[in-house]
Amino acid sequence: MGSDHRKFWETRWFLSILLAVMIFLCFLTITFGALWASAGAPNLIQDVLRTPATPEQNSSGQPSSAICTTPACVAAAYRLNRAMNKKVGPCDDFYDYACGSFSQTEAIPEGKTSWDAFEILQRQVYGDLRAILTAPDIDGNLHSTPTDNITQNMQRYFHSCVDTSKIFQHMRRLEPLAELLDKEFQISLADWPLTEGKSAVADPQRLKQAIMAARKYGNSLGILNNYLGAGMSHAEHNAIVFNTGTFTLDSFILLDDNRPDIHNAYVDYMVDVAFWIQRLLGNEQSAALIENYRPVFQDILQFERALANVSRDAEYADKVLEISLVDFAKVFFSPFGGSKPTALHMQAEEWVQYFKTAWASSAQNITVTTNIVVNDPGYYVNLNLLLSGLKSSDTFLWNYVVWKVIEPLVRHLGDQGEATYQRFRKSVYVEAVNGNPSRSGMCIDTLIEHFPNAIEHLYIKNFSHRQVKRSVEIMAEYVMVAFREMVKESDWLSASDRIWFLGKADKMTKTIGYDEYLTSDSAQALNSEHEAFQPDRSNIYFNNYMKGRAFQTRVEGEMFGKRDGSSGRMSIPKAVSAFYAPRRNSVTIPAGFLQEPMFGADYPWYWNFAVTGSAIGHEITHAFDAEDVLLDGDGAPWDKSGMSNETLKLFEQRAGTIVNQYSNYSLAGEDYLSENIADNGGLKASYMAYQKFRDDAFMGKEETILPGFEHFTTDQMFFLSYAHLWCEATRPITSDESHAAYSHSPARFRVIGPLHNSAKFSEAYQCGPQTYMNATKKAAVW
């Protein structure tokens, strides 16, 4: 046995029983070796996890008499206890029992409409990043020559972003913006917006060059929404993907005729931006002339409403097309009925130039025969129809394209731009009413968006621990073994289909925390990766921001050039939720998730499995939910060689039980189906995984219990810890905008739903058959 193994037990167990422990482990190695090999579970004898609490040696299933008094356990107990409403019985309403006092004990910060464990963790991560980026050693060198040291360059960028007084000085006349648009886009701000009283001509060729220049800075103008994604024929290869358009307002708001207030707020926003841009340029406008802007921007609103209306054409809904650039241009961008071509009617060679402008040398192999992926092709059919029917198309598209170039920059043009943006945001979104986000938070978001690997490196170097990463990797193996058992026990699957599902599980990749190369102390590889970015010599924030956008697009091009499906970028520290990528068949647990209160190196394992384990199980189950069950282990759509039609019908029947269950909670059960399947499967897999782990690590004995919970079993603590994850405090909601696009059930039903279906929960809390929490009919897919 290794020295690390011996050190672990020497430091965690009393010296008086050390010999007994060593004998026990040797016995465990011999007895369970064959069983482990056949089950595929990780071998704890070879790779020992830290066990934060000594297991109680009394019989399993009874309350433990041993109390964990470490600082981590005391803090965890405090979190659980202050959230609980002990006036409610656990079998009467477990969410109220576990979370009933959370909203009274947790103050919701300004600018938030809700507060939960994820928000708490997010605040902690941002505080950590802020500490790194405001390091004092850079203060005296902010205006020195930029270096090849990525840490200092990130700090320079951050300082330029938070120094609002300097931004005000630089943007008083918008010189950096005007210079950029003139040089890169051939756009004069004085010519925008074009109204009837202006004589300037919107040259389609100039506009086409502006469209290409925008893509260089990662801007596809919403209307031509494209990005790098998984290939269709070969999901393991990177491919150019065109998707339906994205708009300033959510589609459901654009299409709601009962929300003229929000529609008008959007028009007002565009008018306000145009007004103060012209004022800062020195072009004083009369009130009457300003009102001439309004019809221009009302046309833009109506155009986006029309696009939103046709974005999901029933004839093409959910279809995916693989097509060459030359055919893409012919099919979707040839003017209808002999109408005049617009700047957006680009031919195949122009699409090649579009990506070469964005990706430079990385796009050298793109030709008119390069295949791309088009999601929902009906969107581009209808876009072409709308373009071909435009009146005064050159003028309209000039105003539209220039607006879409300027819009993502508004917040970065100084206090006036930020104030205008926040005014608009508060008129549309409920959560914005309660305050503005901090400037430092916005700056951290910007840095992460542009330089995720650099920020990830700084974060893990200072705040991540390799032992935690390894522990969660082993936990993920346990959860995967448990999910495989769930598939094996699914008697509604035929033998061949069971093999197919298990094969998909075997092909799933799991990335926990971070890529190993990001831990390099020398940072030589990272410095080389980021050498293309050099902060502005004068450290002007707007110039840094645009350089960051260009760098982000350059990395995207390099990823396309690899064509091997590697992302080139791992998770980002601000991400505090796990996620599943269906076309890659991969689960990612970001580094930001691997800390308290989600995972604690000194937490009892029932907490870690209930919280982090259920998150892992949730993402694994997503590979087998109502949508992604139709993809095979390589991320490609299944065919006759995969899952049978009969199995698909049985799957749909079982999914129907979930739909009915959640619909009875007065929810739209169909809308939340895949997430609800994942919630139920994730909890079941994590519970099974914990039972196996406890048997292997503690021979089934009870772990020590948190202080104040001496009368709880570890099974009870498992379910209580799970419920605590979803405790939430919310402000009164006066509209549905902030929830309409949310794909998960409300927090209460992420607890109630899975526990209603869990016989193990009812057994743990001894909930009788007539109690609310022990549902008579239990729904399940897996």
N, C-alpha and C positions, 0 to 999 in steps of 0.2 A: 504494500500500500504506500502511496506517495506521502511526502513530508507535509504537503498542504493539508492532506486528510488528517494526519496526526495532530497538526497544529490546531486544526478546527476543534477536534474533540477535547484536546488538552485545555483550550481556552473556554470551552462551553460547558464542560461537564466537571463535576467535582472529582478531585484527584482520587478520592476514595473508591470511586466506581470505574475508574479509567480501564482497569483490566477487564472488568465485565463488559464494558462497551466494546473493546477490541475483539473479545470473543464473540460477542453478538454480531458484529459486522462480518467477521470471518464466516460465521454460520450463515448469515444472510447471503453472502456471496455464493456459497456452495448451493444453498437450497433454492435460491431464486434465479440463478444464472440462466438455466435453460428456459424458464418461464419468460424472463426478460427478452431473451433473444427471439422467442417466437412471437411475443406481443409487439415488439418493436419499440418498447418504452426505453427512455434514457436510463443509463446505468449510474445510479447514485453512488455506488461503491467506487467507481472510477472518477466520478466528477461530483464531489460532495457539495451540496448547497449549504449556505449558511442557514442554520435554523435559529431564529431569534429567540425562541422560547423553549425551554426544556420540556419535553413531553411528560405529562403526568403518568405515573405508572399504575394508576387504578384502572378499573374496567372501563372499556369504551362505551360511549353512549350515555354516561352519567355526568352530571356537572362536575367540573374539575375543581379540586381544592387548591391547586397551585396557581398563583397569581403572577402575571408578568408585570414587573414594576420598572422596566426600562423607560427612559424618557419618551421613546417612540410609542410604547404601549400606553403610557399615561396620556399622551396627546391624542392617540386614537380613541381611547375610552372617552375622553372629554368631548371629542367631536360627535361620537355616537350618542352620548348621554344628553347633551344639550339640544340635539335635534329631535329627541323622542318625545312622544306624548303618551305617558304611561297610564293615562286615564282611559285609553282605548285598549281593548284587548287585541292581541296579535291575530286572533282568528276572526275578529270582527272587521278589521280594516287594517291590513299590515302596512300600507303606505302611511296612513295617519299615525299608526303606532310608531313607525320608524322615523317619520319626518314631520309629524304634526307640529312641532315647536320650531322647526327650522326657520320659518318665515318671521318668527318673533325674535329669534336670537341672531339672525344674520342681516346686517344692514346692507341694502342694495346701493352700491356706489352711484354717484352721479353719472348720467350718461348710459345707464343700464336699465332695462326693463325687467331683467331676471338675474338671478345669482345662484350658482350651483358649484359643485366640485370642479367642473371644467373651467369655470370662470375664475375660481380661486387659484387653480393651477396656472391658468393663463397669466394672471397678475404676477404670480411668483416668477414665471419664466421671463416676463418682460422686465421685471425688476433686476433679475440676474444679467440680462443682456444690457440693460442701461448701465449697470455698474461697469461692465467690460468696456463699453463704447465711450464712457466718459472718463476713462483712465487719465489721471493727471499728467502722466509723462508726455503727453502729446500737446498739452496746452501751449507750451512755448514755441511749438514748431508748426502751428497751423498754416502759416503762410510761407513755409520753406518749400523747397522743391520736392514734389512727390517722390516717393521711393518705391522700390520693388517689394517693400514689406507690407504684406496684405493687412496685417493688424493695424498698422499706422494709417494705411489708406482708408480702411473702414472707419477708423476714428475721425479722420479728416472729413470724410463724407458726412458722418453723423453730426459733427460740430457745425458744419455748414448748414445742415438742415434745421437744427434747433436754434440757431442764432437768427431770430426773426428780425432783429434790428438791422443786421447786415443784409438780409433778404430785402427788406424795405428799401434800403439804399440802392441796391443793385437793380430793383425792378420798378423804380419810380417812373421811368418812361418806357418800361418793357423792352429795353434795348436787347437783352439776350434773346427774348422770344422773337422779336422782329427780325433780328439778324439770322436766327436759325431758319425761320420760315422763308426768308428771302433767299438764303444760300442753298438750303437743302430741298425746299418744297416749291420754290419759285412762286411763292404766295406773298402778296403785299397785304398787310393787315389793313391798310387804308382802303382796300377794295372789298372789304367784308363788313357787313353783308351787302350784297348787291341788291339794290332796290330799283324801282322804275325810274327814279330821278338820277341814277348814275349811268354814265356812258361807258364804263369799263366793260370789256368783252370777256366772257368766261371761255377761254380757249380750251377746247377738249384735250388737246395734246399736253398743255401745261398741267391740266387737271390730272391726266393719266400719270404724269411724272410725280405729281403730289401723292397720288394713291400708292405708287411704288415706294416713294420715300417714307411714307407713313409706316409701311411694313418693316422697313429697316429699324424702326424704333418700336417694333412689337405691336403696332396698331393696324388691325385689319378693318378698322372703321365700323365694326359691328356687322355691317351689311355683308361683308365677305369673310365671315368668321372662319378662320383656318388656323391650324396649329399642328404640332407634331404628336402623333399617336401611334397606336399599334396598327400594323398592316392587316388587311382583310384575309388574303390568302395565307400569309405567314405572320401571325400575331407577334412572333418573336422579332420581327423586323420593324424598324421605325418607318413611318410613312406620313406623307402629308394628308391631313384629314380636313375636309370642309364640312362644317356643321351649319345648322340653322342660325339665323342672325341673332345677335344680342342687342338689346336696346337699353336706353337710359332707364326707362320705367319697365317694371316687370310686365310680361305679356298679359297676365290676367288683369292688371290695372289698365293697360292700354285698351283692352277690349271691353272694359266695364263702362257702359254708357251712363251709369249712375255715379261716376266719379269725375264730373267736369271740374271739380275743385283741384284735383291733382293734375289733370290735363292742363288746366290753365296755369298751375304752378310751374309746370315744365316750360311752357311758353314764356312765362315771366322770367324764369331763370335764364333762358337764352337771350332774352331782351336785355336783362341786367348785365350779363357778361359782355355782350356787344357794346352796351353803353359805356361801361367803365373802361373797356379796352380803348375805345375811341377817345375818351376823355384823357386817359393817361398818355395817349399818343399826341395830345394837344389839339384834337379835332373836337372843339366844342359843338354840341348838338342842341338844337332847340327841342322843346318837348314835342312839338308837332312832327319834327323829323324822326325823333326816336320812335314815335308811334308807327312810322312807316316800316319799322323793323318787324312789328308784330305779325303782319300777314306772311312775311318770309318764314318766320318760325312756326306759325300755325300750319303752313304747308309741310314743314318737317314733321310736326306732330302727326298730321294726317297720313303722311307717307309711312311712318313707323307703325301707326295703327293698322294700315293696310297690310304691311309686311307681317305683323303679328297675327293677323287674321288668316293668312295663308301659310303660316309656318308649319302647320301640321295638317296638310292636305290628306284627307282620309285615304285617297288612292295610293299615296306613297308613304303613309305613316309607318314608322319603324323599319323602313327598308334601307338597306345599305348597298351602295354600288361601288365597285372598283372599276376605274376607267382611266384611260390615258389623258394627258393634258390636251392633246389635240382633239380628242373626242369630247372632253369636258367643254372646251371652247365652242365646238360645233353644236353640241346638244343644248347647252345652257346659255350661251352668250352670243348667239346669232340673232340679230334683230328680227322680230316677227313682222310679217306682212310688208316687207320692204321699208319699214320705218327707219328713220335716221339713227345710225349707231351713236351711242353715248360714250363717255369716257370709260364707263364700266364694261362696255362690250369689247373685252380684250381678246385678241386672237391667241393661238397657241404659243407663238413665239414671244408674245408679250407676257404671257403667264410665266414662261421660262425666265424672262428678264425680271419679272416681279420678284421671284424667289432669289435670283442672283443678286439683285439689289439688296435684299435683306441679308443673305447669308454669304455673300462674297465668294471666296474660293471654295468654301464647303459645298457650294451648289454647282460646282463645275461639271458634275456628272448629270445634272438635270437636263433633260431634253423633252421635246414634244411627245415622246413615247413613254415618258416616266408615268407610271401608274399612281393614282391618288385614290383616296377613299372619300366617298360622298355620303354622309348620313342624311336621311330624309331628302332625297333628290327633288321631291315636290317643291321644296322651298325655292330652289334655284329655277325651276320651271316658272313658278309664279313671280319670282323676282324679275325674270326676263320680261314677262308680260307687263308688269308694272312699269319697268324702264321703257319699254316700247310704247307705252301709252302716255308718257309724260308730256305735258305741254311746257314749252320754254325749258326744255330739259337741260340745256347747257347752264343757264342761270341757276336753276334749281339745284343741280348737282354741284355747282360751284359752292353755293351756300351750304349745302348739306355736307360735302366733304370737308370744307374748311372748319365747319362746326365740329365734326367728328375728329379732326386733327387737334383742335384747341381744347375740346371738352376734357380729356383726361389730364390736361396740363393745368386746369383752372386752379386746383388746390395748391399748385406749386409756383404760383405767380405772386405770392406775398399775401399780406393780411387781407387785402381787398378781395382777392380770389377765394381765400378760405372762408371769409365771412359770407360771401355770396353763395358758395357751395353749401355751407351749413344752414343758411336760411332756407334754401331749397330742400335740403334733406329733412329738415324739421317739418316741412309742409307735407311730406310724403310718408315718412316712416315714424311709427309710434315711438320706437326706441330712441330716436334722435331728439325727442322733445325734452328729455331729462338731462341734457347737457352735451357738451362737445367732447370728443376724445382728446386726450392729451397730445401735445405737439410731439413729445418724445416717443409716444406710442406710434404715431403716424410715421415718424422717421424710422423706427425699428421695423415697421411693416415694409417700408420702402426698401430698406437695406436687405431684408430677407428675400423680398421678391426679386431683387436684382442679383444678389450674391448669396444664395442659400448655402453653398458649400463653405464659403469663407465664414459666415456667421455660425454655421454648425460647428466648424472647427473651433472657433473661439469658445463656443458654449460647452462642448464636450471636454475641451482641455481644462476648463475651470470648474465644471459642475457635474460631469458624468463620471461614473465609476464602472470599470470593466466587470467587477464581480456582479453588479446589478444586472448588467447586460447579459452576462452568462446565465444568471439565475432565471431571467425571464425567457431566455432561449430554451432552457430546460423545461420551464413551465409550459411553453408553447408546444414542446414535444409531447408532454403529457396530455394537453388538451387535444392535440391532433390524434393521439392514440384513442382517446375517449370518443372523439367524433367518428373515427373509423369503426369503433364498436357499435355506435348508434346506427351506422349504415348496415353493418353485419346483422344487427338485430331487427332490421326493418323487413318484416316477413312479407310485405306487399311487393317487394322487389323480386324479380326473377333472378336466377343465379347469374345469368349473363349480364343483366343490368347492374347487379350488385358489383360485379367485377369492374364494369365501366365506371361507376361512381367512385369506387376505391382507387381506380387508376387516376381519376382526376385529382383526388385527394393526394395521391403520391406525387403528382407532378407540381403540386402547389409549392411555391417558394415563400419563405418567411424571412423578412428583414427586420431585425430587432435593434432599435436604437440608432445605429449609424454605420456607415461604411468604415472599415478598419483604417483605410488610408487617411481618413480625416483626423486620426489620433496622432499623426506624426509630429514629434516635437520640433523637428527641423523646419517643418512647413515648406520645404523646398518645392515639393510637388504642387502645393497650393499657390505658392508665389508664382510658379511657372504658369499654372492654369489661369491666373488672374493678371498676367503681365499685360494683356491687351487693355486693361482698364487702368488709367492714370487719372487721378482727380485733377480738376481744373487748377491751373497754376495759381490763380487768384482765389481759389476755393469758393467760387461763386456757386451757390446751391443749385440754381436752375441748370447750369452747365453740367454739374455733377449728376443731376437727375437724368438728363438726356444721355449722358455718357453711360450711365447705369442701364438705361433702357436698351441702348445700342449693344452693350455687352451681353445683356440677357438674350437678345436676339441672336447674337453671334454664337453663343453657347448652344442655342437651339439648332443652328446650322451645323455645328460640329457634331451634335448628336445625330442629326440626319445623315451626315457624312459617314458615320460609323455603320449605320443600317443594321446594327446587330441587336437592337432592342434594349441596349443599355441606356438607362436614363441619363447617365452622367451626373445626376444629382440624387442625393438620398432624401430622406425626410428633412423637414425643417424644424428647428426647435420651437417655433411658436405653435406648431401643430400639437395639440394635446389630445387628439383623438386618433385612434387606429383607423386604418382604411384598407379596403380590398380593391385591387385593380383587376376587373374581370377579363380584359383582353390579355393581361399578363399572367392571370391566375396567381396573383401574389398578394400576400398580406404584409402590411408594414405597421410596425409599432414605433412611433417617433420617439426620439430621445426625450422630448419634453414630457412624455407620458410616464417615463420611468422614474418617478419620484413621488414622495408623499403629496397628497393623500391617495394617489392611485396605486403606488407600489412602495413598500417600505422594506429596506434591507433588514430592519429590526422589528417589522410587523409580524404577527402570527401568520402562518401560511393560509389559514382559512380566510383572512382578509385579502391577502394577495390573490388567491385563486378566485374569490368571489368578485373582485373588482377587475384586476388586470386579466385574470383567466377568463372571465366572462366576456371581456372586450375582445380577447383573442378568439374565443369561441364564436362570438358574434360575427367577426370578419370571416372566419373559416366557413361558417354556415352561409354567408352571402354567396359563396361559390355554388350553392345548391338552393338558392331562393327562387322566387317565381320568375325572375328575369334571367339570372345567370346560370340557371340549371340547363338552359338551352345552349350553353357554350361548353366545349370539351376542355380537356386538360391543357391544351395549347391555346385556349382562348378563341378557337374557331367555332362557328355554328355547327351543332351536331347534325349528323346525317343518319342514314339507315344503319350504318355500321356502329352507331352509338346507342343511345337510349331508345327503347322501343316505343311505339305509339301507345301501346297498352299501358306501359309504365307512366308515360306522360299523362294519360287520363287519370290514373290512380293518384299521381302527384297532385293534379288539379283538384281532385275530390278532397284530398287531405288538406290542401291549401284552402279550400272552401270552408273547412271547419274553423280555420283561423279568421277568415273574413267574417263569418257569422258571429264568432265570439266577440271580436272587437266592434263590430257593428252594433252589438247589444250594449256596448258602452256608450252609444250615441256618437261613435266616431265613423269616419269614412273608411271602413275596413278594407276595401279594395285599394284605396290610395296608399295605405301604409303597409300593404301586405308583405312585401319583401323584407322590410325592416322588422316587422313583427315576427316573421319566420326566423330571422337572425337573432332577435332577442330571445325567443324561446329555445332555439337550438344552442345559443351561446351559454345560457344559464345551465341547461342540462349537461352540456359537454364539460363545463368548468366544474360542476358538482361531481360528476363522475371522475374527472381528472384529480380532484382533491382527495376523493376517497382512495384512489390508487396511490397517490403520493403519500397519504398518511399511512397507508399500509406498508409502503416501502421504507419510508423514513422513520416512522415511529412505531412500526408493527401494530398499527391500528389504535394506539393509545391516544387519549385526548391530549391536545396541546394545552399549554398554560392559557389561562383566560385573562381577558383585560380586567383591570381593577374596576370594581363596581358591578361586574357581570358574573360574579361567582356562581350564580345559580343557573347559568346558561351552559348548554352543551356546545361543543364546537360546531355541530351541524346548525344549531340555532344561531350561533355567531356568524356562520357562513351566510345564511340568508339575511340576517340583519345588516351585515356589511354590504351585501349586494344592494339592498334597498337604499341604504344610505348614499350610495353612489348617485342616486337619482333624486335626492332631496333638493327642492328648488323653492326659492322665494321669488315672487313675481309682483310687479306693479299691476294695478287694475288696467286691463286692456280695453281700449275703446274702439278698436278696429281690428280687422283680421289680416291686414297686409303683412305683418311681421310673421304670421304663421302659415299663410296660404301656400307658400312654396316649400315648407318644411316637410321632409319626407318621413319623419319619425312620429310615433304616437306621443302625446303629452307625457311628461315624466311620470305622473301617477300611474299611467297604464303600462309603462315600461316595467313597473314593479308588479302591479296587480295582475296583468295579463299572464306573464310567464309563471307566477306563483299559483294562479288558479289552475294551471295545467301541470303543476308539480306535485305528485303524490309524496315525494320525499319531503317537501316543505310541510305538508299537512301532517306527515308522520313526525317530523322534528318538533313541531309546535303542538302536536296532539289536537289538531283541529277536527272536530267531529263532522259527520256527513251533513249536518244541517247548518253548519256555520258558513258565513259568507266566503271565507277564504278557501274552503274546500268545495270547489265547484263539482257538481254532479257529472256534468259532461266536460271532459278534458280534451282540448283540441291539440293536434300535433301534426307536423309533417315528418320530423325526424325524432 
